[in-house]
Amino acid sequence: MKKDDIRRSVKARKTLLSDDDKFSAAEKVFGLLEQTADFLLADRILMYHSLPDELSTHEFIRKWCGRKHFYLPRVNGVNLEILPYDESRLTLGSFHIEEPTGNDMSAIDDIEMIVVPAVAYDRSGNRVGRGKGYYDRLLADSRARKVGVAYDFQLVDEIDSEPHDVRVDVVITESNHIIIRKR
């Protein structure tokens, strides 16, 4: 399926979700994530600070921020910088996403796990992002475990991938925990 078609379809499905649906899905997905060995063993985790139309990360970050070191991305030109999460140091940044402030950037090599946002995933770990390539550029330089989280309907049969696309290692939805076999 073409990426633009997937983006349109998923956007339409998201508009049908109630607040209860969103909360329940986030609780299930992050409940599955926190039971994985990958999560339990990781100390330094790059998360995304969710937008209203994304699977919410806010409660999960608050729940674990005293026991894990969380980081958030900040847009700088065409790239993402990585900064420590501190709820008191968030400001509205690019694309109306709350981003961390400050100069204490971390290297991608310091991160053990990346929870990756996307519009959709397939069972091979391919993803459709919002189309700007920020995460593909960031993930290309990382050896961290890459985990995609999504609503069930964001898991599609097949995504047309391009050479620069970076796959995730794991996809977790409300009712799926898919470990991707490396080719």
Secondary structure, 3 states (H helix, E strand, C coil): CCHHHHHHHHHHHHCCCCHHHHHHHHHHHHHHHCCCHHHHHCCEEECCCCCCCCCCCHHHHHHHCCCCEEEEEEEECCEEEEEECCHHHEEECHHHCEEECCCCCECHHHCCEEEECCCEEECCCCEECCCCCHHHHHHHCCCCEEEEECCHHHEECCCCCCCCCCCCCEEEECCEEEECCCC
